[in-house]
Amino acid sequence: MKIYLTAVIKAKEEHHEEVLETLQNMVRETLQEEANEQYTLHQGIEDRNQFVFYEIWKSAEGLAKHNEQPYIRAFGELIDEKLQEQPQIYLTQII
């Protein structure tokens, strides 16, 4: 079953560039993963510190493997210090 994931990420103003670079690297790396069908990064128009990922995964197993990758772990290291809050993650399926 495909997994559709939306993630909302809010960077602290003073860490905007570092967070953006990390997220853009995640896109470059993730697009090479076999289980990934779509991985797009959006930036807020009204709030440039808000980022939204829209992702489509072939399976829950593929998503789990993605979450173990070093570039995803690197993002995890930013969360407490460089984000305004914990990322909001929404896992969905088409009904």
mmCIF file as gemmi writes it, N, C-alpha and C atoms, coordinates in Angstrom:
data_model
loop_
_atom_site.group_PDB
_atom_site.id
_atom_site.type_symbol
_atom_site.label_atom_id
_atom_site.label_alt_id
_atom_site.label_comp_id
_atom_site.label_asym_id
_atom_site.label_entity_id
_atom_site.label_seq_id
_atom_site.pdbx_PDB_ins_code
_atom_site.Cartn_x
_atom_site.Cartn_y
_atom_site.Cartn_z
_atom_site.occupancy
_atom_site.B_iso_or_equiv
_atom_site.pdbx_formal_charge
_atom_site.auth_seq_id
_atom_site.auth_asym_id
_atom_site.pdbx_PDB_model_num
ATOM 1 N N . MET Axp A 1 ? 0.834 -1.171 0 1 0 ? 1 A 1
ATOM 2 C CA . MET Axp A 1 ? 0 0 0 1 0 ? 1 A 1
ATOM 3 C C . MET Axp A 1 ? 0.888 1.247 0 1 0 ? 1 A 1
ATOM 4 N N . LYS Axp A 2 ? 0.558 2.191 -0.852 1 0 ? 2 A 1
ATOM 5 C CA . LYS Axp A 2 ? 1.302 3.443 -0.896 1 0 ? 2 A 1
ATOM 6 C C . LYS Axp A 2 ? 1.021 4.273 0.346 1 0 ? 2 A 1
ATOM 7 N N . ILE Axp A 3 ? 2.031 5.027 0.747 1 0 ? 3 A 1
ATOM 8 C CA . ILE Axp A 3 ? 1.923 5.935 1.879 1 0 ? 3 A 1
ATOM 9 C C . ILE Axp A 3 ? 2.094 7.358 1.349 1 0 ? 3 A 1
ATOM 10 N N . TYR Axp A 4 ? 1.183 8.22 1.722 1 0 ? 4 A 1
ATOM 11 C CA . TYR Axp A 4 ? 1.246 9.64 1.362 1 0 ? 4 A 1
ATOM 12 C C . TYR Axp A 4 ? 1.578 10.4 2.643 1 0 ? 4 A 1
ATOM 13 N N . LEU Axp A 5 ? 2.615 11.191 2.601 1 0 ? 5 A 1
ATOM 14 C CA . LEU Axp A 5 ? 3.083 11.873 3.793 1 0 ? 5 A 1
ATOM 15 C C . LEU Axp A 5 ? 3.167 13.366 3.523 1 0 ? 5 A 1
ATOM 16 N N . THR Axp A 6 ? 2.663 14.144 4.457 1 0 ? 6 A 1
ATOM 17 C CA . THR Axp A 6 ? 2.824 15.587 4.432 1 0 ? 6 A 1
ATOM 18 C C . THR Axp A 6 ? 3.509 15.968 5.737 1 0 ? 6 A 1
ATOM 19 N N . ALA Axp A 7 ? 4.569 16.758 5.637 1 0 ? 7 A 1
ATOM 20 C CA . ALA Axp A 7 ? 5.297 17.204 6.821 1 0 ? 7 A 1
ATOM 21 C C . ALA Axp A 7 ? 5.377 18.726 6.8 1 0 ? 7 A 1
ATOM 22 N N . VAL Axp A 8 ? 5.046 19.339 7.922 1 0 ? 8 A 1
ATOM 23 C CA . VAL Axp A 8 ? 5.129 20.79 8.067 1 0 ? 8 A 1
ATOM 24 C C . VAL Axp A 8 ? 6.269 21.087 9.038 1 0 ? 8 A 1
ATOM 25 N N . ILE Axp A 9 ? 7.209 21.914 8.572 1 0 ? 9 A 1
ATOM 26 C CA . ILE Axp A 9 ? 8.426 22.219 9.32 1 0 ? 9 A 1
ATOM 27 C C . ILE Axp A 9 ? 8.535 23.733 9.439 1 0 ? 9 A 1
ATOM 28 N N . LYS Axp A 10 ? 8.806 24.218 10.643 1 0 ? 10 A 1
ATOM 29 C CA . LYS Axp A 10 ? 8.921 25.661 10.865 1 0 ? 10 A 1
ATOM 30 C C . LYS Axp A 10 ? 10.291 25.969 11.449 1 0 ? 10 A 1
ATOM 31 N N . ALA Axp A 11 ? 11.126 26.604 10.641 1 0 ? 11 A 1
ATOM 32 C CA . ALA Axp A 11 ? 12.475 26.962 11.068 1 0 ? 11 A 1
ATOM 33 C C . ALA Axp A 11 ? 12.444 28.222 11.922 1 0 ? 11 A 1
ATOM 34 N N . LYS Axp A 12 ? 13.364 28.305 12.864 1 0 ? 12 A 1
ATOM 35 C CA . LYS Axp A 12 ? 13.573 29.567 13.568 1 0 ? 12 A 1
ATOM 36 C C . LYS Axp A 12 ? 14.228 30.535 12.586 1 0 ? 12 A 1
ATOM 37 N N . GLU Axp A 13 ? 13.845 31.787 12.662 1 0 ? 13 A 1
ATOM 38 C CA . GLU Axp A 13 ? 14.347 32.804 11.733 1 0 ? 13 A 1
ATOM 39 C C . GLU Axp A 13 ? 15.869 32.79 11.646 1 0 ? 13 A 1
ATOM 40 N N . GLU Axp A 14 ? 16.531 32.732 12.779 1 0 ? 14 A 1
ATOM 41 C CA . GLU Axp A 14 ? 17.993 32.816 12.792 1 0 ? 14 A 1
ATOM 42 C C . GLU Axp A 14 ? 18.663 31.562 12.218 1 0 ? 14 A 1
ATOM 43 N N . HIS Axp A 15 ? 17.919 30.498 12.009 1 0 ? 15 A 1
ATOM 44 C CA . HIS Axp A 15 ? 18.474 29.257 11.463 1 0 ? 15 A 1
ATOM 45 C C . HIS Axp A 15 ? 17.887 28.924 10.088 1 0 ? 15 A 1
ATOM 46 N N . HIS Axp A 16 ? 17.205 29.876 9.5 1 0 ? 16 A 1
ATOM 47 C CA . HIS Axp A 16 ? 16.505 29.659 8.228 1 0 ? 16 A 1
ATOM 48 C C . HIS Axp A 16 ? 17.414 29.035 7.168 1 0 ? 16 A 1
ATOM 49 N N . GLU Axp A 17 ? 18.562 29.636 6.912 1 0 ? 17 A 1
ATOM 50 C CA . GLU Axp A 17 ? 19.433 29.159 5.831 1 0 ? 17 A 1
ATOM 51 C C . GLU Axp A 17 ? 19.95 27.747 6.086 1 0 ? 17 A 1
ATOM 52 N N . GLU Axp A 18 ? 20.358 27.461 7.301 1 0 ? 18 A 1
ATOM 53 C CA . GLU Axp A 18 ? 20.865 26.123 7.622 1 0 ? 18 A 1
ATOM 54 C C . GLU Axp A 18 ? 19.772 25.072 7.46 1 0 ? 18 A 1
ATOM 55 N N . VAL Axp A 19 ? 18.575 25.367 7.938 1 0 ? 19 A 1
ATOM 56 C CA . VAL Axp A 19 ? 17.457 24.431 7.804 1 0 ? 19 A 1
ATOM 57 C C . VAL Axp A 19 ? 17.135 24.235 6.325 1 0 ? 19 A 1
ATOM 58 N N . LEU Axp A 20 ? 17.067 25.32 5.569 1 0 ? 20 A 1
ATOM 59 C CA . LEU Axp A 20 ? 16.768 25.223 4.14 1 0 ? 20 A 1
ATOM 60 C C . LEU Axp A 20 ? 17.799 24.351 3.421 1 0 ? 20 A 1
ATOM 61 N N . GLU Axp A 21 ? 19.063 24.564 3.684 1 0 ? 21 A 1
ATOM 62 C CA . GLU Axp A 21 ? 20.111 23.754 3.048 1 0 ? 21 A 1
ATOM 63 C C . GLU Axp A 21 ? 19.961 22.28 3.402 1 0 ? 21 A 1
ATOM 64 N N . THR Axp A 22 ? 19.657 21.997 4.649 1 0 ? 22 A 1
ATOM 65 C CA . THR Axp A 22 ? 19.471 20.606 5.08 1 0 ? 22 A 1
ATOM 66 C C . THR Axp A 22 ? 18.284 19.974 4.361 1 0 ? 22 A 1
ATOM 67 N N . LEU Axp A 23 ? 17.179 20.716 4.256 1 0 ? 23 A 1
ATOM 68 C CA . LEU Axp A 23 ? 15.987 20.193 3.586 1 0 ? 23 A 1
ATOM 69 C C . LEU Axp A 23 ? 16.248 19.967 2.096 1 0 ? 23 A 1
ATOM 70 N N . GLN Axp A 24 ? 16.947 20.881 1.464 1 0 ? 24 A 1
ATOM 71 C CA . GLN Axp A 24 ? 17.262 20.723 0.039 1 0 ? 24 A 1
ATOM 72 C C . GLN Axp A 24 ? 18.179 19.517 -0.19 1 0 ? 24 A 1
ATOM 73 N N . ASN Axp A 25 ? 19.095 19.259 0.73 1 0 ? 25 A 1
ATOM 74 C CA . ASN Axp A 25 ? 19.935 18.068 0.622 1 0 ? 25 A 1
ATOM 75 C C . ASN Axp A 25 ? 19.09 16.807 0.773 1 0 ? 25 A 1
ATOM 76 N N . MET Axp A 26 ? 18.109 16.843 1.662 1 0 ? 26 A 1
ATOM 77 C CA . MET Axp A 26 ? 17.216 15.698 1.821 1 0 ? 26 A 1
ATOM 78 C C . MET Axp A 26 ? 16.5 15.393 0.511 1 0 ? 26 A 1
ATOM 79 N N . VAL Axp A 27 ? 16.085 16.427 -0.205 1 0 ? 27 A 1
ATOM 80 C CA . VAL Axp A 27 ? 15.412 16.218 -1.496 1 0 ? 27 A 1
ATOM 81 C C . VAL Axp A 27 ? 16.361 15.537 -2.473 1 0 ? 27 A 1
ATOM 82 N N . ARG Axp A 28 ? 17.569 16.076 -2.606 1 0 ? 28 A 1
ATOM 83 C CA . ARG Axp A 28 ? 18.543 15.495 -3.547 1 0 ? 28 A 1
ATOM 84 C C . ARG Axp A 28 ? 18.778 14.024 -3.259 1 0 ? 28 A 1
ATOM 85 N N . GLU Axp A 29 ? 18.978 13.699 -2.001 1 0 ? 29 A 1
ATOM 86 C CA . GLU Axp A 29 ? 19.283 12.317 -1.616 1 0 ? 29 A 1
ATOM 87 C C . GLU Axp A 29 ? 18.057 11.407 -1.738 1 0 ? 29 A 1
ATOM 88 N N . THR Axp A 30 ? 16.919 11.882 -1.286 1 0 ? 30 A 1
ATOM 89 C CA . THR Axp A 30 ? 15.721 11.046 -1.255 1 0 ? 30 A 1
ATOM 90 C C . THR Axp A 30 ? 15.234 10.686 -2.65 1 0 ? 30 A 1
ATOM 91 N N . LEU Axp A 31 ? 15.389 11.579 -3.603 1 0 ? 31 A 1
ATOM 92 C CA . LEU Axp A 31 ? 14.927 11.295 -4.966 1 0 ? 31 A 1
ATOM 93 C C . LEU Axp A 31 ? 15.647 10.092 -5.573 1 0 ? 31 A 1
ATOM 94 N N . GLN Axp A 32 ? 16.744 9.687 -4.985 1 0 ? 32 A 1
ATOM 95 C CA . GLN Axp A 32 ? 17.492 8.527 -5.46 1 0 ? 32 A 1
ATOM 96 C C . GLN Axp A 32 ? 17.016 7.215 -4.821 1 0 ? 32 A 1
ATOM 97 N N . GLU Axp A 33 ? 16.15 7.304 -3.839 1 0 ? 33 A 1
ATOM 98 C CA . GLU Axp A 33 ? 15.686 6.101 -3.143 1 0 ? 33 A 1
ATOM 99 C C . GLU Axp A 33 ? 14.665 5.35 -3.987 1 0 ? 33 A 1
ATOM 100 N N . GLU Axp A 34 ? 14.819 4.051 -4.041 1 0 ? 34 A 1
ATOM 101 C CA . GLU Axp A 34 ? 13.948 3.191 -4.846 1 0 ? 34 A 1
ATOM 102 C C . GLU Axp A 34 ? 12.485 3.264 -4.418 1 0 ? 34 A 1
ATOM 103 N N . ALA Axp A 35 ? 12.239 3.362 -3.136 1 0 ? 35 A 1
ATOM 104 C CA . ALA Axp A 35 ? 10.862 3.326 -2.628 1 0 ? 35 A 1
ATOM 105 C C . ALA Axp A 35 ? 10.13 4.661 -2.775 1 0 ? 35 A 1
ATOM 106 N N . ASN Axp A 36 ? 10.841 5.686 -3.161 1 0 ? 36 A 1
ATOM 107 C CA . ASN Axp A 36 ? 10.237 7.014 -3.262 1 0 ? 36 A 1
ATOM 108 C C . ASN Axp A 36 ? 9.599 7.238 -4.624 1 0 ? 36 A 1
ATOM 109 N N . GLU Axp A 37 ? 8.367 7.739 -4.63 1 0 ? 37 A 1
ATOM 110 C CA . GLU Axp A 37 ? 7.687 8.091 -5.879 1 0 ? 37 A 1
ATOM 111 C C . GLU Axp A 37 ? 7.593 9.604 -6.06 1 0 ? 37 A 1
ATOM 112 N N . GLN Axp A 38 ? 7.516 10.331 -4.96 1 0 ? 38 A 1
ATOM 113 C CA . GLN Axp A 38 ? 7.472 11.796 -5.036 1 0 ? 38 A 1
ATOM 114 C C . GLN Axp A 38 ? 7.985 12.364 -3.726 1 0 ? 38 A 1
ATOM 115 N N . TYR Axp A 39 ? 8.752 13.438 -3.833 1 0 ? 39 A 1
ATOM 116 C CA . TYR Axp A 39 ? 9.324 14.076 -2.647 1 0 ? 39 A 1
ATOM 117 C C . TYR Axp A 39 ? 9.548 15.529 -3.001 1 0 ? 39 A 1
ATOM 118 N N . THR Axp A 40 ? 8.559 16.361 -2.719 1 0 ? 40 A 1
ATOM 119 C CA . THR Axp A 40 ? 8.664 17.77 -3.095 1 0 ? 40 A 1
ATOM 120 C C . THR Axp A 40 ? 8.669 18.644 -1.85 1 0 ? 40 A 1
ATOM 121 N N . LEU Axp A 41 ? 9.475 19.681 -1.917 1 0 ? 41 A 1
ATOM 122 C CA . LEU Axp A 41 ? 9.624 20.636 -0.825 1 0 ? 41 A 1
ATOM 123 C C . LEU Axp A 41 ? 8.989 21.952 -1.246 1 0 ? 41 A 1
ATOM 124 N N . HIS Axp A 42 ? 8.14 22.486 -0.391 1 0 ? 42 A 1
ATOM 125 C CA . HIS Axp A 42 ? 7.461 23.759 -0.637 1 0 ? 42 A 1
ATOM 126 C C . HIS Axp A 42 ? 7.871 24.732 0.467 1 0 ? 42 A 1
ATOM 127 N N . GLN Axp A 43 ? 7.847 26.025 0.134 1 0 ? 43 A 1
ATOM 128 C CA . GLN Axp A 43 ? 8.135 27.057 1.12 1 0 ? 43 A 1
ATOM 129 C C . GLN Axp A 43 ? 6.94 27.988 1.216 1 0 ? 43 A 1
ATOM 130 N N . GLY Axp A 44 ? 6.612 28.413 2.437 1 0 ? 44 A 1
ATOM 131 C CA . GLY Axp A 44 ? 5.486 29.309 2.645 1 0 ? 44 A 1
ATOM 132 C C . GLY Axp A 44 ? 5.675 30.638 1.935 1 0 ? 44 A 1
ATOM 133 N N . ILE Axp A 45 ? 4.603 31.179 1.402 1 0 ? 45 A 1
ATOM 134 C CA . ILE Axp A 45 ? 4.637 32.496 0.762 1 0 ? 45 A 1
ATOM 135 C C . ILE Axp A 45 ? 4.559 33.586 1.827 1 0 ? 45 A 1
ATOM 136 N N . GLU Axp A 46 ? 3.659 33.416 2.771 1 0 ? 46 A 1
ATOM 137 C CA . GLU Axp A 46 ? 3.491 34.419 3.825 1 0 ? 46 A 1
ATOM 138 C C . GLU Axp A 46 ? 4.517 34.251 4.947 1 0 ? 46 A 1
ATOM 139 N N . ASP Axp A 47 ? 4.999 33.045 5.154 1 0 ? 47 A 1
ATOM 140 C CA . ASP Axp A 47 ? 5.999 32.764 6.189 1 0 ? 47 A 1
ATOM 141 C C . ASP Axp A 47 ? 7.111 31.946 5.549 1 0 ? 47 A 1
ATOM 142 N N . ARG Axp A 48 ? 8.2 32.607 5.224 1 0 ? 48 A 1
ATOM 143 C CA . ARG Axp A 48 ? 9.298 31.929 4.514 1 0 ? 48 A 1
ATOM 144 C C . ARG Axp A 48 ? 10.019 30.911 5.385 1 0 ? 48 A 1
ATOM 145 N N . ASN Axp A 49 ? 9.724 30.894 6.675 1 0 ? 49 A 1
ATOM 146 C CA . ASN Axp A 49 ? 10.323 29.911 7.574 1 0 ? 49 A 1
ATOM 147 C C . ASN Axp A 49 ? 9.498 28.635 7.689 1 0 ? 49 A 1
ATOM 148 N N . GLN Axp A 50 ? 8.386 28.588 6.973 1 0 ? 50 A 1
ATOM 149 C CA . GLN Axp A 50 ? 7.548 27.387 6.966 1 0 ? 50 A 1
ATOM 150 C C . GLN Axp A 50 ? 7.83 26.593 5.698 1 0 ? 50 A 1
ATOM 151 N N . PHE Axp A 51 ? 8.112 25.312 5.887 1 0 ? 51 A 1
ATOM 152 C CA . PHE Axp A 51 ? 8.382 24.407 4.78 1 0 ? 51 A 1
ATOM 153 C C . PHE Axp A 51 ? 7.409 23.241 4.861 1 0 ? 51 A 1
ATOM 154 N N . VAL Axp A 52 ? 7.004 22.746 3.701 1 0 ? 52 A 1
ATOM 155 C CA . VAL Axp A 52 ? 6.087 21.617 3.652 1 0 ? 52 A 1
ATOM 156 C C . VAL Axp A 52 ? 6.638 20.59 2.665 1 0 ? 52 A 1
ATOM 157 N N . PHE Axp A 53 ? 6.783 19.375 3.13 1 0 ? 53 A 1
ATOM 158 C CA . PHE Axp A 53 ? 7.131 18.265 2.249 1 0 ? 53 A 1
ATOM 159 C C . PHE Axp A 53 ? 5.846 17.552 1.849 1 0 ? 53 A 1
ATOM 160 N N . TYR Axp A 54 ? 5.77 17.17 0.589 1 0 ? 54 A 1
ATOM 161 C CA . TYR Axp A 54 ? 4.719 16.258 0.134 1 0 ? 54 A 1
ATOM 162 C C . TYR Axp A 54 ? 5.436 15.055 -0.438 1 0 ? 54 A 1
ATOM 163 N N . GLU Axp A 55 ? 5.113 13.886 0.083 1 0 ? 55 A 1
ATOM 164 C CA . GLU Axp A 55 ? 5.836 12.668 -0.269 1 0 ? 55 A 1
ATOM 165 C C . GLU Axp A 55 ? 4.872 11.547 -0.622 1 0 ? 55 A 1
ATOM 166 N N . ILE Axp A 56 ? 5.307 10.711 -1.557 1 0 ? 56 A 1
ATOM 167 C CA . ILE Axp A 56 ? 4.591 9.472 -1.867 1 0 ? 56 A 1
ATOM 168 C C . ILE Axp A 56 ? 5.618 8.339 -1.81 1 0 ? 56 A 1
ATOM 169 N N . TRP Axp A 57 ? 5.273 7.309 -1.028 1 0 ? 57 A 1
ATOM 170 C CA . TRP Axp A 57 ? 6.142 6.154 -0.846 1 0 ? 57 A 1
ATOM 171 C C . TRP Axp A 57 ? 5.439 4.902 -1.349 1 0 ? 57 A 1
ATOM 172 N N . LYS Axp A 58 ? 6.191 4.007 -1.951 1 0 ? 58 A 1
ATOM 173 C CA . LYS Axp A 58 ? 5.631 2.764 -2.473 1 0 ? 58 A 1
ATOM 174 C C . LYS Axp A 58 ? 5.1 1.859 -1.36 1 0 ? 58 A 1
ATOM 175 N N . SER Axp A 59 ? 5.69 1.98 -0.163 1 0 ? 59 A 1
ATOM 176 C CA . SER Axp A 59 ? 5.288 1.103 0.935 1 0 ? 59 A 1
ATOM 177 C C . SER Axp A 59 ? 5.731 1.696 2.266 1 0 ? 59 A 1
ATOM 178 N N . ALA Axp A 60 ? 5.132 1.188 3.334 1 0 ? 60 A 1
ATOM 179 C CA . ALA Axp A 60 ? 5.537 1.586 4.683 1 0 ? 60 A 1
ATOM 180 C C . ALA Axp A 60 ? 6.98 1.159 4.945 1 0 ? 60 A 1
ATOM 181 N N . GLU Axp A 61 ? 7.371 0.019 4.398 1 0 ? 61 A 1
ATOM 182 C CA . GLU Axp A 61 ? 8.744 -0.463 4.578 1 0 ? 61 A 1
ATOM 183 C C . GLU Axp A 61 ? 9.743 0.484 3.935 1 0 ? 61 A 1
ATOM 184 N N . GLY Axp A 62 ? 9.394 0.989 2.751 1 0 ? 62 A 1
ATOM 185 C CA . GLY Axp A 62 ? 10.272 1.944 2.07 1 0 ? 62 A 1
ATOM 186 C C . GLY Axp A 62 ? 10.415 3.231 2.855 1 0 ? 62 A 1
ATOM 187 N N . LEU Axp A 63 ? 9.326 3.702 3.437 1 0 ? 63 A 1
ATOM 188 C CA . LEU Axp A 63 ? 9.37 4.904 4.263 1 0 ? 63 A 1
ATOM 189 C C . LEU Axp A 63 ? 10.216 4.662 5.508 1 0 ? 63 A 1
ATOM 190 N N . ALA Axp A 64 ? 10.065 3.494 6.111 1 0 ? 64 A 1
ATOM 191 C CA . ALA Axp A 64 ? 10.864 3.166 7.299 1 0 ? 64 A 1
ATOM 192 C C . ALA Axp A 64 ? 12.35 3.158 6.961 1 0 ? 64 A 1
ATOM 193 N N . LYS Axp A 65 ? 12.71 2.6 5.832 1 0 ? 65 A 1
ATOM 194 C CA . LYS Axp A 65 ? 14.119 2.58 5.408 1 0 ? 65 A 1
ATOM 195 C C . LYS Axp A 65 ? 14.608 4.008 5.173 1 0 ? 65 A 1
ATOM 196 N N . HIS Axp A 66 ? 13.772 4.846 4.572 1 0 ? 66 A 1
ATOM 197 C CA . HIS Axp A 66 ? 14.112 6.255 4.341 1 0 ? 66 A 1
ATOM 198 C C . HIS Axp A 66 ? 14.451 6.947 5.659 1 0 ? 66 A 1
ATOM 199 N N . ASN Axp A 67 ? 13.652 6.694 6.672 1 0 ? 67 A 1
ATOM 200 C CA . ASN Axp A 67 ? 13.84 7.358 7.962 1 0 ? 67 A 1
ATOM 201 C C . ASN Axp A 67 ? 15.119 6.946 8.671 1 0 ? 67 A 1
ATOM 202 N N . GLU Axp A 68 ? 15.771 5.892 8.195 1 0 ? 68 A 1
ATOM 203 C CA . GLU Axp A 68 ? 17.039 5.437 8.771 1 0 ? 68 A 1
ATOM 204 C C . GLU Axp A 68 ? 18.254 6.03 8.069 1 0 ? 68 A 1
ATOM 205 N N . GLN Axp A 69 ? 18.057 6.749 6.987 1 0 ? 69 A 1
ATOM 206 C CA . GLN Axp A 69 ? 19.168 7.272 6.191 1 0 ? 69 A 1
ATOM 207 C C . GLN Axp A 69 ? 19.913 8.381 6.937 1 0 ? 69 A 1
ATOM 208 N N . PRO Axp A 70 ? 21.221 8.522 6.701 1 0 ? 70 A 1
ATOM 209 C CA . PRO Axp A 70 ? 22.02 9.521 7.429 1 0 ? 70 A 1
ATOM 210 C C . PRO Axp A 70 ? 21.548 10.958 7.204 1 0 ? 70 A 1
ATOM 211 N N . TYR Axp A 71 ? 21.043 11.28 6.026 1 0 ? 71 A 1
ATOM 212 C CA . TYR Axp A 71 ? 20.591 12.648 5.768 1 0 ? 71 A 1
ATOM 213 C C . TYR Axp A 71 ? 19.282 12.951 6.495 1 0 ? 71 A 1
ATOM 214 N N . ILE Axp A 72 ? 18.495 11.932 6.799 1 0 ? 72 A 1
ATOM 215 C CA . ILE Axp A 72 ? 17.291 12.135 7.604 1 0 ? 72 A 1
ATOM 216 C C . ILE Axp A 72 ? 17.682 12.257 9.076 1 0 ? 72 A 1
ATOM 217 N N . ARG Axp A 73 ? 18.633 11.473 9.502 1 0 ? 73 A 1
ATOM 218 C CA . ARG Axp A 73 ? 19.128 11.584 10.874 1 0 ? 73 A 1
ATOM 219 C C . ARG Axp A 73 ? 19.773 12.96 11.106 1 0 ? 73 A 1
ATOM 220 N N . ALA Axp A 74 ? 20.462 13.491 10.102 1 0 ? 74 A 1
ATOM 221 C CA . ALA Axp A 74 ? 21.067 14.83 10.214 1 0 ? 74 A 1
ATOM 222 C C . ALA Axp A 74 ? 19.984 15.883 10.439 1 0 ? 74 A 1
ATOM 223 N N . PHE Axp A 75 ? 18.87 15.742 9.746 1 0 ? 75 A 1
ATOM 224 C CA . PHE Axp A 75 ? 17.753 16.656 9.967 1 0 ? 75 A 1
ATOM 225 C C . PHE Axp A 75 ? 17.239 16.527 11.397 1 0 ? 75 A 1
ATOM 226 N N . GLY Axp A 76 ? 17.134 15.308 11.886 1 0 ? 76 A 1
ATOM 227 C CA . GLY Axp A 76 ? 16.654 15.075 13.238 1 0 ? 76 A 1
ATOM 228 C C . GLY Axp A 76 ? 17.484 15.802 14.292 1 0 ? 76 A 1
ATOM 229 N N . GLU Axp A 77 ? 18.766 15.985 14.009 1 0 ? 77 A 1
ATOM 230 C CA . GLU Axp A 77 ? 19.645 16.675 14.948 1 0 ? 77 A 1
ATOM 231 C C . GLU Axp A 77 ? 19.341 18.172 15.029 1 0 ? 77 A 1
ATOM 232 N N . LEU Axp A 78 ? 18.65 18.724 14.04 1 0 ? 78 A 1
ATOM 233 C CA . LEU Axp A 78 ? 18.311 20.147 14.023 1 0 ? 78 A 1
ATOM 234 C C . LEU Axp A 78 ? 17.051 20.471 14.813 1 0 ? 78 A 1
ATOM 235 N N . ILE Axp A 79 ? 16.21 19.49 15.018 1 0 ? 79 A 1
ATOM 236 C CA . ILE Axp A 79 ? 14.842 19.739 15.48 1 0 ? 79 A 1
ATOM 237 C C . ILE Axp A 79 ? 14.781 20.544 16.77 1 0 ? 79 A 1
ATOM 238 N N . ASP Axp A 80 ? 15.451 20.118 17.809 1 0 ? 80 A 1
ATOM 239 C CA . ASP Axp A 80 ? 15.307 20.779 19.112 1 0 ? 80 A 1
ATOM 240 C C . ASP Axp A 80 ? 15.834 22.21 19.123 1 0 ? 80 A 1
ATOM 241 N N . GLU Axp A 81 ? 16.922 22.449 18.432 1 0 ? 81 A 1
ATOM 242 C CA . GLU Axp A 81 ? 17.573 23.753 18.504 1 0 ? 81 A 1
ATOM 243 C C . GLU Axp A 81 ? 17.162 24.717 17.399 1 0 ? 81 A 1
ATOM 244 N N . LYS Axp A 82 ? 16.875 24.212 16.207 1 0 ? 82 A 1
ATOM 245 C CA . LYS Axp A 82 ? 16.755 25.11 15.053 1 0 ? 82 A 1
ATOM 246 C C . LYS Axp A 82 ? 15.341 25.248 14.491 1 0 ? 82 A 1
ATOM 247 N N . LEU Axp A 83 ? 14.404 24.491 15.038 1 0 ? 83 A 1
ATOM 248 C CA . LEU Axp A 83 ? 13.014 24.601 14.596 1 0 ? 83 A 1
ATOM 249 C C . LEU Axp A 83 ? 12.173 25.257 15.683 1 0 ? 83 A 1
ATOM 250 N N . GLN Axp A 84 ? 11.101 25.893 15.256 1 0 ? 84 A 1
ATOM 251 C CA . GLN Axp A 84 ? 10.186 26.539 16.198 1 0 ? 84 A 1
ATOM 252 C C . GLN Axp A 84 ? 9.43 25.519 17.041 1 0 ? 84 A 1
ATOM 253 N N . GLU Axp A 85 ? 9.177 24.35 16.455 1 0 ? 85 A 1
ATOM 254 C CA . GLU Axp A 85 ? 8.402 23.296 17.12 1 0 ? 85 A 1
ATOM 255 C C . GLU Axp A 85 ? 8.701 21.975 16.434 1 0 ? 85 A 1
ATOM 256 N N . GLN Axp A 86 ? 8.222 20.907 17.007 1 0 ? 86 A 1
ATOM 257 C CA . GLN Axp A 86 ? 8.374 19.585 16.384 1 0 ? 86 A 1
ATOM 258 C C . GLN Axp A 86 ? 7.665 19.594 15.027 1 0 ? 86 A 1
ATOM 259 N N . PRO Axp A 87 ? 8.239 18.943 14.019 1 0 ? 87 A 1
ATOM 260 C CA . PRO Axp A 87 ? 7.546 18.861 12.729 1 0 ? 87 A 1
ATOM 261 C C . PRO Axp A 87 ? 6.186 18.169 12.888 1 0 ? 87 A 1
ATOM 262 N N . GLN Axp A 88 ? 5.237 18.631 12.122 1 0 ? 88 A 1
ATOM 263 C CA . GLN Axp A 88 ? 3.919 17.986 12.085 1 0 ? 88 A 1
ATOM 264 C C . GLN Axp A 88 ? 3.938 17.011 10.916 1 0 ? 88 A 1
ATOM 265 N N . ILE Axp A 89 ? 3.659 15.745 11.194 1 0 ? 89 A 1
ATOM 266 C CA . ILE Axp A 89 ? 3.726 14.692 10.188 1 0 ? 89 A 1
ATOM 267 C C . ILE Axp A 89 ? 2.333 14.093 10.033 1 0 ? 89 A 1
ATOM 268 N N . TYR Axp A 90 ? 1.863 14.03 8.791 1 0 ? 90 A 1
ATOM 269 C CA . TYR Axp A 90 ? 0.553 13.451 8.489 1 0 ? 90 A 1
ATOM 270 C C . TYR Axp A 90 ? 0.75 12.289 7.512 1 0 ? 90 A 1
ATOM 271 N N . LEU Axp A 91 ? 0.417 11.083 7.936 1 0 ? 91 A 1
ATOM 272 C CA . LEU Axp A 91 ? 0.473 9.903 7.082 1 0 ? 91 A 1
ATOM 273 C C . LEU Axp A 91 ? -0.942 9.614 6.61 1 0 ? 91 A 1
ATOM 274 N N . THR Axp A 92 ? -1.12 9.485 5.304 1 0 ? 92 A 1
ATOM 275 C CA . THR Axp A 92 ? -2.448 9.252 4.76 1 0 ? 92 A 1
ATOM 276 C C . THR Axp A 92 ? -2.407 8.192 3.662 1 0 ? 92 A 1
ATOM 277 N N . GLN Axp A 93 ? -3.607 7.761 3.272 1 0 ? 93 A 1
ATOM 278 C CA . GLN Axp A 93 ? -3.766 6.865 2.138 1 0 ? 93 A 1
ATOM 279 C C . GLN Axp A 93 ? -4.964 7.357 1.335 1 0 ? 93 A 1
ATOM 280 N N . ILE Axp A 94 ? -5.008 7 0.083 1 0 ? 94 A 1
ATOM 281 C CA . ILE Axp A 94 ? -6.127 7.384 -0.758 1 0 ? 94 A 1
ATOM 282 C C . ILE Axp A 94 ? -7.306 6.457 -0.441 1 0 ? 94 A 1
ATOM 283 N N . ILE Axp A 95 ? -8.471 7.049 -0.301 1 0 ? 95 A 1
ATOM 284 C CA . ILE Axp A 95 ? -9.68 6.238 -0.025 1 0 ? 95 A 1
ATOM 285 C C . ILE Axp A 95 ? -10.719 6.462 -1.108 1 0 ? 95 A 1
